């Protein structure tokens, strides 16, 4: 044990300049994006504005969501009591799965403890159990997708990011074998959107099954918040959709929705589903309330869209480079780790603005970003103040105004 401790102590000292820092924050219920922050054990509490949360629509603070969770806690207690097949299936789990299947127009849905687990567990089965399957995975797919495919033991091909011609080239070379295309609709760090119609056409041409991760789209895009594929009118062309309850829906957990036979296979064989405690009923109840709200309301989606478009325009005017204008994820490109960290620190210390600097392995070295996420709860004045603060930091640190 001493040898291991010595090794990791030395390794972390070597890694100190690049190790990740965690800011302790307390989001204020009913006042989001306002939060309190504390740096260090003895640090004073500061009031800050959060600009990098995945609670894009503020549903984690929605009164209907909070009321549903409180009611469920009073009715069923804190935890679920077990895994789904041993005492851990609650009324709210079943209702939520039915609602998510209906949201996506699929036969069935299945809940998981997190979005990461959903991808890992589902893909380990869908990619691994059918003999001879070849999987085609986008170069920038999330770590959970990468791990799910690794755990499946499948044969895989990596196609260049959003490069449909390269995807088709790889598929054509594999002839008559079972094929599965795996992609995201909105990519979490770049914020760009996949060419879904073109990928669906390739899948149709070669008889490929499709698996689309809509984690950063569900709730925010499409009719009733069903995602980018639904917005484009092609949701039926994707076999399995994967989503999360932790972003647009403001709670926690992940899910898949698709044909009943495929969902049941995952339910029956996925280790990440079978061997873990199910979501607390209160979480499922809160997520169900969030889905119900966003199915009926476009107000939050409209505010998010307006804030993102305003920020795109302001950053363009200030010549601050951001990776993509295609979505609500507005990743300001810095391109150097120490400078990116410094920019994040200055924004917090001087302006009370919290934006996390992102480094490897979330992005490649030399592609460090400030991952900015304006929310539906920010005001127009908030967006304008943020853009002005970012411009001042860019000038002080002499960060390039064009992306290399």
Secondary structure per residue as TSV (DSSP state, phi and psi in degrees):
chain	resnum	aa	ss	phi	psi
A	1	X	-	360.0	-36.5
A	2	X	H	-62.9	-41.5
A	3	X	H	-61.1	-41.9
A	4	X	H	-65.7	-42.2
A	5	X	H	-63.2	-43.3
A	6	X	H	-62.1	-41.7
A	7	X	H	-61.5	-50.2
A	8	X	H	-71.8	-31.1
A	9	X	H	-62.3	-45.7
A	10	X	H	-64.1	-43.7
A	11	X	H	-62.2	-41.5
A	12	X	H	-72.5	-28.8
A	13	X	H	-66.0	-40.8
A	14	X	H	-65.8	-30.4
A	15	X	T	-92.0	0.1
A	16	X	G	-56.4	-38.6
A	17	X	G	-68.1	-17.5
A	18	X	G	-118.2	1.9
A	19	X	-	-68.6	156.4
A	20	X	-	-87.5	139.2
A	21	X	-	-105.2	144.5
A	22	X	-	-119.8	123.2
A	23	X	-	-91.3	124.1
A	24	X	E	-79.1	117.7
A	25	X	E	-128.3	156.7
A	26	X	E	-127.5	102.9
A	27	X	E	-67.8	138.5
A	28	X	-	-93.9	113.0
A	29	X	T	-57.9	125.6
A	30	X	T	87.3	-8.8
A	31	X	T	-125.3	11.5
A	32	X	T	-61.3	137.1
A	33	X	T	-89.7	16.4
A	34	X	E	-71.5	142.3
A	35	X	E	-152.4	166.3
A	36	X	E	-106.0	148.5
A	37	X	E	-130.4	146.0
A	38	X	E	-134.0	125.1
A	39	X	-	-104.3	111.2
A	40	X	S	83.3	165.8
A	41	X	T	-64.1	-35.8
A	42	X	T	-102.5	7.0
A	43	X	-	-67.9	147.5
A	44	X	-	-75.0	151.9
A	45	X	-	-77.0	133.0
A	46	X	E	-119.2	146.8
A	47	X	E	-88.5	130.0
A	48	X	E	-132.1	167.2
A	49	X	E	-113.7	127.0
A	50	X	E	-88.8	126.1
A	51	X	-	-124.6	20.4
A	52	X	S	-141.0	18.3
A	53	X	-	-78.8	151.5
A	54	X	S	-87.9	-1.8
A	55	X	-	-80.1	68.0
A	56	X	T	-60.8	-32.8
A	57	X	T	-103.6	-0.7
A	58	X	-	73.1	19.9
A	59	X	G	-69.6	-19.2
A	60	X	G	-66.7	-11.9
A	61	X	G	-114.7	1.1
A	62	X	-	-65.4	131.3
A	63	X	H	-57.3	-37.4
A	64	X	H	-67.0	-36.5
A	65	X	H	-67.2	-46.7
A	66	X	H	-63.4	-40.9
A	67	X	H	-64.3	-40.5
A	68	X	H	-64.6	-39.1
A	69	X	H	-67.9	-42.4
A	70	X	H	-63.0	-41.6
A	71	X	H	-63.0	-40.7
A	72	X	H	-68.9	-37.1
A	73	X	H	-62.7	-44.0
A	74	X	H	-63.7	-33.6
A	75	X	H	-82.7	-39.2
A	76	X	H	-123.9	-4.2
A	77	X	-	86.8	-169.4
A	78	X	S	-81.2	-48.6
A	79	X	S	-108.8	173.8
A	80	X	-	-84.6	-24.9
A	81	X	-	94.5	-4.7
A	82	X	S	169.6	-176.3
A	83	X	B	-74.0	168.3
A	84	X	T	-61.2	-35.5
A	85	X	T	-93.1	-2.8
A	86	X	T	-130.9	80.2
A	87	X	T	78.0	5.6
A	88	X	-	-113.7	16.6
A	89	X	-	-99.5	117.2
A	90	X	-	-107.2	159.9
A	91	X	H	-48.0	-42.8
A	92	X	H	-71.3	-30.1
A	93	X	H	-61.0	-46.1
A	94	X	H	-65.8	-45.9
A	95	X	H	-61.5	-42.3
A	96	X	H	-66.3	-41.6
A	97	X	H	-61.7	-40.5
A	98	X	H	-63.6	-41.4
A	99	X	H	-66.9	-39.5
A	100	X	H	-69.7	-38.0
A	101	X	H	-61.2	-43.7
A	102	X	H	-66.1	-39.2
A	103	X	H	-56.4	-40.1
A	104	X	H	-98.4	1.5
A	105	X	T	66.0	35.3
A	106	X	-	-112.6	165.4
A	107	X	S	-72.1	-33.8
A	108	X	E	-153.2	161.7
A	109	X	E	-140.9	161.4
A	110	X	E	-144.1	132.1
A	111	X	E	-89.3	149.9
A	112	X	E	-134.0	166.3
A	113	X	S	-71.7	-20.5
A	114	X	S	-158.0	164.6
A	115	X	H	-65.0	-37.6
A	116	X	H	-58.5	-48.0
A	117	X	H	-63.9	-36.5
A	118	X	H	-59.0	-48.8
A	119	X	H	-66.1	-47.6
A	120	X	H	-59.1	-50.5
A	121	X	H	-70.4	-46.2
A	122	X	H	-65.1	-45.8
A	123	X	H	-70.2	-28.6
A	124	X	H	-60.2	-30.7
A	125	X	H	-89.8	-51.3
A	126	X	H	-65.7	-31.7
A	127	X	T	-91.9	-18.5
A	128	X	T	-106.4	-21.3
A	129	X	S	-90.1	-24.3
A	130	X	S	-87.0	117.1
A	131	X	T	-58.0	139.3
A	132	X	T	81.2	4.4
A	133	X	-	-66.5	136.6
A	134	X	E	-112.4	131.7
A	135	X	E	-108.1	136.8
A	136	X	E	-113.1	113.8
A	137	X	E	-120.2	132.6
A	138	X	E	-61.7	143.5
A	139	X	T	-57.5	-30.2
A	140	X	T	-104.6	18.7
A	141	X	-	-60.1	151.0
A	142	X	-	-62.7	155.6
A	143	X	H	-56.3	-33.9
A	144	X	H	-66.2	-34.0
A	145	X	H	-69.1	-45.7
A	146	X	H	-57.2	-45.2
A	147	X	H	-67.8	-39.8
A	148	X	H	-60.6	-42.0
A	149	X	H	-69.1	-37.8
A	150	X	H	-62.5	-44.2
A	151	X	H	-69.1	-23.3
A	152	X	H	-71.6	-25.7
A	153	X	T	74.7	13.3
A	154	X	-	-73.7	165.8
A	155	X	E	-87.4	130.9
A	156	X	E	-132.9	156.0
A	157	X	E	-125.3	138.7
A	158	X	E	-104.7	119.4
A	159	X	E	-99.9	147.5
A	160	X	-	-56.6	145.7
A	161	X	T	-52.3	119.1
A	162	X	T	59.5	21.6
A	163	X	-	-97.2	95.5
A	164	X	H	-67.8	-36.3
A	165	X	H	-62.6	-40.7
A	166	X	H	-68.0	-40.2
A	167	X	H	-57.2	-48.6
A	168	X	H	-65.5	-36.8
A	169	X	H	-59.3	-43.7
A	170	X	H	-67.5	-42.8
A	171	X	H	-64.6	-43.5
A	172	X	H	-60.6	-35.3
A	173	X	H	-71.2	-17.3
A	174	X	T	-93.4	-3.0
A	175	X	-	63.0	-143.9
A	176	X	S	-93.3	76.3
A	177	X	S	-128.9	155.2
A	178	X	-	-60.1	133.3
A	179	X	E	-127.3	139.8
A	180	X	E	-133.0	122.4
A	181	X	E	-100.9	128.4
A	182	X	E	-122.4	127.7
A	183	X	E	-152.7	168.8
A	184	X	E	-107.6	156.3
A	185	X	S	-87.1	-50.9
A	186	X	B	-115.4	124.6
A	187	X	-	-86.4	134.2
A	188	X	T	-68.0	-29.2
A	189	X	T	-100.3	-41.0
A	190	X	T	-82.8	-29.7
A	191	X	-	76.9	6.4
A	192	X	-	-84.9	165.7
A	193	X	B	-116.5	136.3
A	194	X	-	-69.4	149.5
A	195	X	-	-76.5	78.2
A	196	X	H	-63.6	-41.6
A	197	X	H	-62.1	-42.4
A	198	X	H	-68.0	-39.7
A	199	X	H	-67.5	-39.6
A	200	X	H	-62.1	-37.0
A	201	X	H	-66.2	-39.9
A	202	X	H	-64.6	-42.8
A	203	X	H	-60.8	-43.1
A	204	X	H	-64.0	-42.1
A	205	X	H	-62.3	-37.8
A	206	X	H	-108.6	8.6
A	207	X	T	67.2	35.1
A	208	X	-	-90.5	144.0
A	209	X	E	-78.2	149.2
A	210	X	E	-124.2	144.5
A	211	X	E	-132.4	114.8
A	212	X	E	-116.7	126.5
A	213	X	E	-90.1	112.4
A	214	X	-	-110.6	30.9
A	215	X	T	-53.5	-45.6
A	216	X	T	-92.9	20.4
A	217	X	T	-129.1	-32.5
A	218	X	T	-64.6	135.4
A	219	X	T	91.4	-37.2
A	220	X	T	-94.6	-24.5
A	221	X	S	-133.7	155.7
A	222	X	S	82.7	165.2
A	223	X	G	-57.8	129.5
A	224	X	G	64.6	11.1
A	225	X	G	77.5	28.3
A	226	X	-	-83.4	-4.4
A	227	X	-	114.6	-179.1
A	228	X	H	-68.7	-42.5
A	229	X	H	-59.8	-39.3
A	230	X	H	-67.1	-38.9
A	231	X	H	-59.6	-37.9
A	232	X	T	-83.4	-2.1
A	233	X	T	74.3	23.2
A	234	X	-	-128.5	25.4
A	235	X	G	-58.6	-34.0
A	236	X	G	-67.4	-15.7
A	237	X	G	-86.6	-1.5
A	238	X	-	-113.1	124.2
A	239	X	S	-66.6	-52.6
A	240	X	E	-123.8	132.0
A	241	X	E	-111.6	137.8
A	242	X	E	-115.3	139.8
A	243	X	E	-144.0	178.3
A	244	X	E	-128.5	156.8
A	245	X	S	-101.8	-1.0
A	246	X	S	-96.9	-2.9
A	247	X	S	-117.0	-91.8
A	248	X	T	-58.8	-30.8
A	249	X	T	-93.3	-5.4
A	250	X	S	73.2	13.3
A	251	X	S	-121.4	-114.2
A	252	X	-	-159.2	155.6
A	253	X	-	112.7	167.5
A	254	X	E	-136.0	173.6
A	255	X	E	-160.1	162.2
A	256	X	E	-124.2	155.9
A	257	X	E	-140.9	139.9
A	258	X	E	177.1	-161.6
A	259	X	-	-58.2	141.5
A	260	X	H	-56.9	-39.7
A	261	X	H	-64.8	-39.1
A	262	X	H	-72.8	-40.7
A	263	X	H	-64.2	-40.4
A	264	X	H	-66.9	-34.7
A	265	X	H	-61.9	-42.6
A	266	X	H	-64.3	-44.8
A	267	X	H	-58.4	-35.4
A	268	X	H	-86.3	-26.3
A	269	X	H	-122.3	-16.5
A	270	X	-	-76.0	118.4
A	271	X	H	-62.7	-36.5
A	272	X	H	-68.4	-15.1
A	273	X	H	-95.5	-45.5
A	274	X	H	-68.0	-43.8
A	275	X	T	-102.2	44.2
A	276	X	S	-149.2	152.5
A	277	X	B	-68.2	139.8
A	278	X	-	-75.3	166.9
A	279	X	-	-57.2	141.4
A	280	X	-	-56.9	141.1
A	281	X	H	-54.8	-34.5
A	282	X	H	-64.6	-35.9
A	283	X	H	-65.9	-45.2
A	284	X	H	-62.3	-39.7
A	285	X	H	-65.0	-43.0
A	286	X	H	-63.6	-42.0
A	287	X	H	-63.6	-41.0
A	288	X	H	-60.9	-42.6
A	289	X	H	-63.8	-38.4
A	290	X	H	-65.6	-43.8
A	291	X	H	-61.4	-46.8
A	292	X	H	-57.1	-42.9
A	293	X	H	-64.6	-47.8
A	294	X	H	-76.7	-21.5
A	295	X	H	-63.3	-33.7
A	296	X	H	-99.0	-15.5
A	297	X	-	-119.8	128.7
A	298	X	-	-99.4	-4.2
A	299	X	H	-58.8	-47.6
A	300	X	H	-66.0	-40.7
A	301	X	H	-62.9	-39.8
A	302	X	H	-65.4	-43.2
A	303	X	H	-63.8	-42.2
A	304	X	H	-61.2	-46.7
A	305	X	H	-60.4	-44.7
A	306	X	H	-64.3	-41.6
A	307	X	H	-66.0	-41.5
A	308	X	H	-65.0	-43.8
A	309	X	H	-65.9	-37.7
A	310	X	H	-63.9	-44.1
A	311	X	H	-64.9	-41.1
A	312	X	H	-54.5	-46.9
A	313	X	H	-64.6	-44.7
A	314	X	H	-65.5	-40.3
A	315	X	H	-69.4	-35.6
A	316	X	H	-60.9	-44.0
A	317	X	H	-63.0	-33.3
A	318	X	T	-91.7	1.3
A	319	X	T	57.1	38.5
A	320	X	-	-94.3	116.1
A	321	X	-	-72.0	136.5
A	322	X	B	-131.5	153.4
A	323	X	S	-67.9	-42.0
A	324	X	-	-150.1	142.0
A	325	X	S	-97.0	15.6
A	326	X	S	-86.8	-14.3
A	327	X	S	-147.9	-171.7
A	328	X	S	-80.5	-6.1
A	329	X	E	-89.6	109.0
A	330	X	E	-111.7	83.2
A	331	X	E	-82.9	107.3
A	332	X	E	-74.4	124.9
A	333	X	E	-86.7	121.3
A	334	X	-	-107.6	-53.2
A	335	X	-	89.3	8.5
A	336	X	-	-152.8	130.9
A	337	X	H	-64.3	-52.3
A	338	X	H	-62.3	-39.7
A	339	X	H	-66.9	-38.9
A	340	X	H	-64.0	-43.3
A	341	X	H	-62.9	-42.3
A	342	X	H	-62.0	-43.4
A	343	X	H	-60.6	-43.0
A	344	X	H	-62.0	-43.2
A	345	X	H	-64.3	-43.7
A	346	X	H	-65.5	-39.6
A	347	X	H	-59.8	-40.3
A	348	X	H	-72.8	-48.2
A	349	X	H	-69.2	-38.7
A	350	X	H	-93.5	-33.4
A	351	X	H	-118.7	-3.8
A	352	X	-	65.8	28.7
A	353	X	E	-108.7	124.5
A	354	X	E	-103.9	111.6
A	355	X	-	-131.6	122.8
A	356	X	-	-77.3	134.3
A	357	X	E	-77.2	141.2
A	358	X	E	-117.2	124.7
A	359	X	-	-127.3	-173.3
A	360	X	T	-62.5	142.9
A	361	X	T	-93.2	5.5
A	362	X	T	-65.7	-33.5
A	363	X	S	-131.8	165.2
A	364	X	-	-72.4	151.3
A	365	X	T	-58.4	136.5
A	366	X	T	89.1	-1.9
A	367	X	-	-123.0	30.5
A	368	X	-	-63.1	142.8
A	369	X	E	-136.1	160.4
A	370	X	E	-96.4	113.8
A	371	X	E	-86.3	95.7
A	372	X	E	-90.9	132.8
A	373	X	E	-134.1	88.6
A	374	X	-	-61.8	143.1
A	375	X	-	-112.6	172.5
A	376	X	T	-68.0	-16.8
A	377	X	T	-91.1	-9.9
A	378	X	S	-74.5	147.8
A	379	X	-	-93.2	168.0
A	380	X	H	-57.9	-42.1
A	381	X	H	-63.0	-36.8
A	382	X	H	-59.6	-46.3
A	383	X	H	-63.2	-42.6
A	384	X	H	-65.1	-41.4
A	385	X	H	-64.5	-40.6
A	386	X	H	-62.1	-46.8
A	387	X	H	-62.2	-38.1
A	388	X	H	-66.5	-42.0
A	389	X	H	-63.9	-42.2
A	390	X	H	-63.8	-39.6
A	391	X	H	-61.7	-41.2
A	392	X	H	-64.3	-40.6
A	393	X	H	-66.9	-41.6
A	394	X	H	-58.8	-42.4
A	395	X	H	-68.5	-44.2
A	396	X	H	-63.9	-42.2
A	397	X	H	-89.8	-0.4
A	398	X	T	54.7	45.5
A	399	X	-	-76.9	135.4
A	400	X	-	-53.7	140.4
A	401	X	S	-88.6	-2.8
A	402	X	S	-128.2	147.6
A	403	X	-	-83.2	127.3
A	404	X	-	-64.9	360.0
